[in-house]
Amino acid sequence: MPNPHSYPSVGPPASGSVTHQHQQSYQQFRLSRRAVLGSLGAFAVLPVLAACGSRPVESTSAATSAAPTTGGTAAAELRLGLFPNVTHAAALAGIAQGYFAEALGSTKFSTQAFNAGPAAIEALTAGAIDATYIGPSPAINAFSKSGGTLLRIIAGACSGGAQLVVQPGITSAEQLRGKQVASPQLGGTQDVALRTWLAGQGLATTTSGTGGDVTITPTENSSTLDLFRQGRLEGAWLPEPWASRLVLDAGATVLVDEKSLWPDGKFLTTHLIVSTEFLAAHPETVKALLEGHVKAVDWAASDPGAPAAVNEQIKALTTKALSEAVIARAFSNLTITDDPLASTLPKLLEDAVAAGTTKTVDLQGIYDLRLLNEVLTAAGAPKVSAAGLGEE
């Protein structure tokens, strides 16, 4: 896979294993849409439940005040969210290679896993995590809902790696009329992409799950695989590795590769966000997180051993490794990059509004890339742009 930057050598990973501890019981927060969170350190993962009922939010003008990039105090702990997906390869590689733990030093580093973005946003809102890898649609929705106060996007992580896969014999959108297809979670990035594409084909959907020309059923990814095998789903718009799993393990065919819908095939699948409260209080800790992130991106994008290492982390989260064919196909469908592709965000907002999963919002201030650009400059890499939507 092409290396997005030419960094100086990052050196060997920190010796020893990374310890991940979950100090707070998620039950304390009594979230309205619950997801069962996995702990990487425990290597014991409960089923992650996909939420099916997030509400559209009201239109608002975003707050744009910038957090300081120096000062504050070192955080005692940084709690990072992520998904057991290949589109989160940067996060999984950073854990596998010890880059996060090494960069964070004495700050305790813990992780929590989610099935999809809206559940991660609920945890960020509740204070259960401090930062998370996530797709753009849930981040936009949360930024809108909070009046621009909840979060900042601080780095990119992945471009590409999402496909609409369908039962053999389906070769057109019209064949999905009256059928049931899946997305990982209502209001998630793939959910919005699916609704947008169907609308472009003249097929209506609803966020309630009833009515419309095509029924979209938000479904946890592993359940989607089982339901597809049973013939109970005609298709699903999924991130990697799940698109590859349905193709190679369940005989699905690709109806739409999302790359084909974007200029130059570049579209944001995953970025890294942080709560504004944590960023304001602990900018140096956030910078350390980004140092680990940049090293992880460089390694995952260029090292031949990255797919196997990412696969081991997926196994730790789900108790089952992917086949070599699946992990290879998944990696070939995406680009690991720390560029957040900020210029694509307005189109993603437009799609989410049209899909009925959010209300329009002024995106000004959603990015704070100053710390990332400091890290990139120190690594001898070019800066990335906020496309006029925040600090850089």
C-alpha positions in Angstrom: 0.0 0.0 0.0 1.4 3.4 -0.8 2.8 5.4 2.0 1.0 8.7 2.4 4.0 10.5 3.9 7.7 10.0 3.9 8.4 10.1 7.7 11.8 9.6 9.3 12.1 6.2 10.7 10.0 5.8 13.8 12.2 3.2 15.3 11.1 -0.1 16.9 7.9 -0.4 18.9 8.0 0.0 22.6 9.0 -3.2 24.3 6.5 -5.1 26.3 2.8 -5.4 25.9 0.4 -2.5 26.2 -1.9 -2.6 29.2 -5.5 -1.6 28.6 -7.8 -1.2 31.6 -11.4 -0.2 31.8 -11.7 1.8 34.9 -15.3 3.0 34.6 -18.4 0.9 34.3 -20.3 1.9 31.2 -23.5 1.1 33.1 -23.0 4.3 35.0 -24.0 6.4 32.0 -27.3 4.6 31.2 -27.1 5.7 27.6 -30.4 5.9 25.6 -28.9 3.6 22.8 -26.6 1.2 24.4 -23.5 -0.5 23.0 -21.6 -3.2 24.8 -18.0 -2.0 24.9 -15.0 -4.3 24.5 -11.7 -3.9 26.3 -8.6 -4.7 24.3 -6.6 -5.6 27.3 -9.2 -8.0 28.6 -9.5 -9.8 25.2 -13.0 -10.7 26.2 -15.6 -9.1 24.2 -19.4 -9.1 24.6 -21.6 -8.7 21.6 -21.8 -5.2 20.5 -25.4 -4.0 19.9 -26.2 -1.7 17.0 -28.5 1.2 17.9 -31.4 1.7 15.6 -33.0 4.9 16.6 -31.0 8.1 16.6 -33.0 11.3 16.1 -32.3 14.2 13.7 -31.1 17.3 15.4 -31.9 21.0 15.2 -30.0 23.4 13.0 -27.4 25.4 14.8 -24.5 27.7 14.3 -21.2 26.2 15.5 -19.0 27.5 18.2 -15.6 28.3 16.8 -13.4 29.2 19.7 -10.0 27.5 19.5 -8.5 25.4 22.3 -4.9 26.3 23.4 -2.2 24.1 21.9 0.1 24.5 24.9 -0.3 24.6 28.6 -2.8 22.6 30.5 -1.8 19.5 32.4 -0.9 16.0 31.4 -3.9 13.7 31.6 -3.9 10.9 34.1 -5.6 8.7 31.5 -6.6 8.8 27.9 -9.6 6.6 26.9 -9.7 6.0 23.2 -12.6 4.6 21.2 -12.2 2.5 18.0 -14.0 -0.2 15.9 -12.7 -3.7 15.1 -12.7 -2.7 11.4 -9.8 -2.5 8.9 -10.9 1.1 8.2 -9.6 1.6 11.8 -6.2 0.1 10.9 -4.3 3.2 12.2 -5.8 2.7 15.6 -5.2 -1.0 15.7 -1.7 -0.7 14.4 -0.9 2.0 17.0 -2.0 -0.4 19.7 -0.2 -3.4 18.2 3.1 -1.6 17.8 2.9 0.3 21.1 3.0 3.7 19.5 0.2 5.2 21.6 1.5 3.9 24.9 5.1 5.0 24.0 4.0 8.5 23.1 1.7 9.0 26.0 4.4 8.0 28.6 3.0 8.1 32.1 -0.5 8.8 30.9 -2.6 5.6 31.3 -3.9 4.5 27.9 -7.2 2.5 27.7 -9.4 1.6 24.8 -13.1 0.8 24.1 -14.5 -0.8 21.0 -17.8 0.0 19.3 -19.8 -1.4 16.4 -20.5 1.9 14.8 -20.2 5.7 15.2 -23.4 6.8 16.9 -22.6 4.5 19.8 -19.1 6.0 20.1 -20.6 9.5 20.1 -22.9 8.6 22.9 -19.8 7.5 24.9 -18.0 10.7 24.1 -21.0 12.7 25.1 -21.4 10.8 28.4 -17.7 11.3 29.2 -16.9 7.6 29.0 -14.2 8.2 26.4 -12.0 11.2 25.6 -11.2 10.6 21.9 -12.3 8.1 19.2 -11.7 7.0 15.7 -15.0 7.4 13.9 -16.7 8.0 10.5 -17.6 11.5 9.4 -21.4 11.3 9.6 -21.7 10.7 13.4 -19.1 13.4 14.0 -21.0 15.9 11.9 -24.3 15.0 13.7 -22.7 15.4 17.1 -21.1 18.7 16.2 -24.4 19.9 15.0 -26.4 18.7 18.0 -24.0 20.2 20.5 -23.8 23.6 18.8 -20.2 22.9 17.9 -19.1 22.4 21.5 -18.6 18.7 21.8 -15.7 17.7 19.6 -13.0 18.6 17.2 -11.6 16.6 14.3 -7.9 16.4 14.9 -6.6 14.0 12.2 -7.6 11.7 9.3 -7.2 8.0 9.5 -8.6 6.3 6.4 -9.9 6.9 2.9 -12.0 4.4 1.1 -12.9 0.9 2.2 -16.7 0.8 1.9 -18.9 -1.1 -0.6 -22.5 -2.0 -1.3 -22.4 -5.8 -1.6 -25.5 -7.8 -2.7 -26.8 -11.2 -3.3 -25.6 -12.9 -6.6 -27.8 -11.9 -9.5 -28.5 -8.4 -8.4 -27.0 -6.1 -10.9 -29.1 -2.9 -10.6 -30.6 -0.6 -7.9 -34.1 -1.4 -9.2 -33.7 -5.0 -8.1 -33.5 -3.7 -4.5 -37.0 -2.2 -4.7 -39.2 -3.8 -2.0 -36.2 -5.5 -0.5 -34.3 -5.3 2.8 -30.7 -4.1 3.0 -28.5 -3.4 6.0 -26.2 -0.7 7.3 -24.1 -0.8 10.5 -26.2 1.8 12.4 -28.7 4.5 11.7 -27.0 7.8 11.1 -23.6 6.1 10.6 -21.3 6.9 7.7 -22.3 3.9 5.6 -26.0 4.3 6.5 -25.9 7.8 5.0 -24.0 6.7 2.0 -26.5 3.9 1.3 -29.5 6.3 1.6 -27.8 8.9 -0.6 -27.0 6.4 -3.3 -30.5 4.9 -3.3 -32.1 8.3 -3.5 -29.9 9.0 -6.5 -31.3 5.9 -8.1 -34.9 7.1 -7.5 -35.5 4.8 -4.5 -36.9 6.3 -1.3 -36.0 5.2 2.2 -37.2 6.3 5.7 -35.3 6.5 8.9 -38.2 4.8 10.7 -37.7 1.5 9.0 -41.2 1.5 7.5 -42.3 2.7 4.2 -40.1 3.8 1.3 -39.0 1.7 -1.7 -36.2 0.0 0.1 -36.1 -1.0 3.8 -32.8 -0.2 5.5 -32.2 -2.2 8.6 -29.4 -1.0 10.9 -27.7 -4.2 11.9 -24.5 -5.2 13.9 -21.9 -6.2 11.3 -21.5 -9.8 12.4 -25.2 -10.3 12.3 -25.4 -8.8 8.8 -23.0 -11.6 7.7 -25.3 -14.3 9.2 -28.5 -12.8 7.9 -27.0 -12.4 4.4 -26.0 -16.1 4.4 -29.5 -17.0 5.4 -30.9 -15.0 2.5 -32.7 -12.6 4.8 -30.9 -9.5 3.5 -30.5 -8.6 -0.2 -27.4 -6.5 0.5 -25.5 -4.2 2.8 -23.3 -1.1 2.6 -20.4 -2.0 4.8 -16.9 -0.9 5.8 -13.9 -3.2 5.6 -13.4 -6.0 6.5 -17.1 -6.7 6.4 -17.6 -6.0 2.7 -14.8 -8.4 2.0 -16.2 -11.0 4.4 -19.6 -11.0 2.6 -17.9 -11.3 -0.8 -15.4 -14.0 0.2 -17.2 -15.8 2.9 -20.9 -15.5 1.8 -20.7 -15.2 -2.0 -21.8 -11.5 -2.3 -21.0 -9.4 -5.3 -20.1 -5.7 -5.4 -22.9 -3.5 -6.7 -21.2 -0.2 -5.7 -17.6 0.6 -4.6 -18.0 3.9 -2.9 -14.7 5.0 -4.4 -16.4 5.3 -7.8 -18.7 8.0 -6.4 -16.0 10.4 -5.4 -13.4 12.5 -7.4 -10.1 10.6 -7.6 -11.7 7.9 -5.5 -10.9 9.8 -2.3 -13.5 10.0 0.4 -13.2 10.0 4.2 -14.1 6.8 6.0 -12.4 7.4 9.4 -11.0 10.3 11.2 -9.8 10.9 14.8 -11.9 13.2 17.0 -11.4 14.4 20.6 -13.7 16.1 23.1 -13.2 19.8 23.3 -13.1 19.6 27.0 -10.2 17.1 26.9 -8.4 19.1 24.2 -8.6 22.3 26.2 -7.4 20.8 29.5 -4.7 18.5 28.1 -3.4 19.7 24.7 0.1 18.1 25.3 -1.6 14.8 25.9 -3.6 15.1 22.7 -0.3 16.0 20.9 1.2 12.8 22.3 -1.8 10.8 21.0 -1.2 12.4 17.6 2.5 11.5 17.7 1.4 7.9 18.1 -1.2 8.2 15.5 1.2 9.6 12.8 3.7 6.8 13.5 0.8 4.2 13.3 -0.4 5.7 10.0 3.1 5.6 8.5 3.7 2.0 9.6 0.2 0.6 8.7 0.4 2.2 5.3 3.8 0.9 4.4 4.9 -2.1 6.4 4.1 -5.6 4.9 3.5 -6.9 8.4 0.6 -4.4 9.0 -2.3 -6.6 7.8 -1.3 -9.4 10.0 -0.8 -7.1 13.0 -4.2 -5.5 12.4 -5.7 -8.9 12.1 -4.4 -9.9 15.5 -6.0 -6.9 17.1 -9.3 -7.7 15.4 -9.0 -11.2 16.8 -8.4 -9.7 20.2 -11.6 -7.7 19.9 -13.9 -10.3 18.3 -12.2 -13.6 19.3 -11.9 -14.5 15.6 -9.2 -13.6 13.1 -10.0 -12.8 9.5 -8.8 -15.1 6.8 -5.7 -14.1 4.9 -7.7 -13.5 1.8 -10.2 -11.3 3.6 -7.6 -9.1 5.3 -5.7 -8.8 2.0 -8.8 -7.7 0.0 -9.8 -5.3 2.8 -6.4 -3.6 2.8 -6.4 -3.3 -1.0 -9.6 -1.4 -0.9 -8.5 1.5 1.3 -5.8 4.1 1.9 -4.5 4.8 5.4 -3.8 8.5 5.7 -3.6 11.2 8.4 -5.1 13.7 5.9 -8.7 14.3 7.0 -9.8 15.2 3.5 -11.5 18.2 4.9 -12.8 19.5 1.6 -15.1 16.4 1.4 -16.9 17.2 4.6 -19.5 19.7 3.2 -20.7 17.0 0.8 -21.0 14.5 3.6 -23.0 17.0 5.6 -25.3 17.6 2.5 -25.8 13.9 2.2 -26.7 13.4 5.9 -29.2 16.3 5.8 -30.8 14.8 2.6 -30.9 11.4 4.3 -32.8 12.8 7.3 -30.2 11.9 9.9 -29.1 15.4 10.8 -29.9 19.0 10.3 -27.8 21.6 8.5 -25.0 23.2 10.5 -22.2 25.7 10.0 -19.1 23.4 9.9 -16.7 26.3 10.7 -14.6 25.3 13.7 -15.1 21.5 13.4 -11.4 21.0 12.6 -8.4 21.7 14.9 -5.4 20.4 13.0 -2.8 22.6 14.7 -1.3 19.8 16.8 -1.3 17.3 13.9 0.5 19.8 11.7 3.1 20.4 14.5 3.7 16.6 14.6 3.8 16.3 10.8 6.3 19.2 10.5 8.5 17.6 13.1 8.3 14.3 11.1 9.3 16.1 7.9 5.9 15.6 6.3 3.7 18.2 4.7 0.9 19.9 6.6 -2.7 19.0 6.0 -5.6 21.4 5.3 -8.7 22.2 7.2 -10.3 23.6 4.0 -11.3 26.7 5.8 -13.4 24.8 8.3 -11.1 25.3 11.3 -7.7 25.8 12.7 -4.6 24.4 11.0 
